[in-house]
Amino acid sequence: MSKRILVLLTAAIMLATFRATALAQMLSADLPDSQGLKLGDTNARLHVGMKTSLIYDDNIYLSKDNKKDDVITVLEPMVAIVAPFGDNRFIAEYKFSEYLYADYTKEDHPDHLVKGLIEINMTDYQLTLAEQYQRFTNRANMEDSTRMRQQNNDFRAGIATVNENRLGFDVGYRNRIEDYISDQIITGNMKYNDKDRMYHIADIQLLYRFAPKTSLIFETDLGWIRYDNDYNSDSFYVEPLIGVKGEITNKITANIRGGYRHQEYETSSLVINDDFESAVVRGGIDFQMTKDDILNFAVERSAYESTYKTINYYEGTSGILKYTHAFSKKLSLSPYGTYQWHRYPKETTEDSDTKKRRDKIFGGGVSLKYVMRDWVAFEAKYDYKEKDSNFDKFDYKDNAVTVSATIGF
């Protein structure tokens, strides 16, 4: 019996016989009716669960010419505690993901996701402390599809009004750390871990409620990005935005804003220090077409820090359109499509060809989900992704088919 068949049979047996404990719906939407286990005489609830997936991927290295396929087993135990105290609550969550490749075992790796949330509700205000730590590997996140171990930590503290007055505010501070756990060379003497950086972001929102369930948003974000190494360009940006949040009609809800970003980069010893000035947008719109049909659209356009050669940033525009039809309370179908466009500000050279890099990334797929009970759900999914760059070496096409089961309470 081949190793691939053995992995498939083992995973199938696990899906059929594993009757474990539960899933926190904060970690996953697979079991939306999960209630958790009450802890003693307290109001706290424990959620524990297990998701097992089988993935067939026809291009695991996201390569243009050297495509390799494999079957990947993913085991994802999860645990969460939700603890209300008075009008307040505390949430702690952890998900572990183990990726096991049938043939290319050197690609095996674990991922970790930890979340924490504290909400303190006062008469007129809500204080929120939220933190997320992620340690992961994802080739699709890298501009050159390199396998790269990364860890990110994201913390935000904020205070917002919760009363019914027409005027409100939401003020917060965000600290984000992005680390590359690799000393692989990018260019010259610069390595990936020279790209480690920290973000300090202050966000100020003023809200004006002009309808019972709809508000105008006036927002200003101030950000400072600091690198650990002087190869790279530290920067400061200001981003004024205006938008709308809430119900536009009884079928359309929105949380979207747009504006302008001015980002100034300091000089560095190696990386180009072009400034960024352009329109930005982020958010989405949901359209409840019927009681069984919903259309979701999300868009984002901004500047993103780059790991490509000596470029300091790229301009990224992305959008996703998703349609969901519920055949019943238990069975739903969700086709989707995505598009990304990345533009780099300076010319670079690849294989004696010199120009400004441009990447287009197309995606699409469909998911069929069946929630058999409030403690078990199944999903079958197909995903397609194609990267079309004006530098051919970055092109790839990737097809992936996934079947998964989630069990929990």
Secondary structure as UniProt FT lines:
FT   HELIX           3..17
FT   TURN            25..27
FT   TURN            32..33
FT   STRAND          37..38
FT   TURN            40..41
FT   STRAND          45..57
FT   TURN            60..61
FT   STRAND          70..85
FT   TURN            86..87
FT   STRAND          88..101
FT   HELIX           105..107
FT   STRAND          109..121
FT   STRAND          125..137
FT   HELIX           139..141
FT   TURN            143..144
FT   STRAND          149..161
FT   STRAND          167..180
FT   STRAND          185..187
FT   TURN            188..189
FT   STRAND          190..191
FT   HELIX           192..195
FT   STRAND          197..211
FT   TURN            212..213
FT   STRAND          214..227
FT   TURN            230..231
FT   STRAND          235..247
FT   STRAND          252..265
FT   STRAND          276..290
FT   TURN            291..292
FT   STRAND          293..305
FT   TURN            309..310
FT   STRAND          313..326
FT   STRAND          331..350
FT   TURN            351..352
FT   STRAND          353..373
FT   TURN            374..375
FT   STRAND          376..389
FT   HELIX           392..394
FT   STRAND          396..408
//
